[in-house]
Amino acid sequence: MAVKADETLTLETEQSRWFLDRMRYADTHYEPTPERKPDMQAVLEKIEVRRRKRQN
């Protein structure tokens, strides 16, 4: 089944709009608590480990 370019674009735009709406809702309705915030140092280390694995 062929999808026209404009139909694909419309679907992507709707998904992006949905995602942005959810993010906007989260920003205004949820107060981040310290235990829910990710430990940025740990996140950066994970990313670095994944990068090394990919290079090997």
Buried (B, 14 or more C-beta within 10 A) or exposed (E): EEEEEEEEEEEEEEEEEEEEEEEEEEEEEEEEEEEEEEEEEEEEEEEEEEEEEEEE
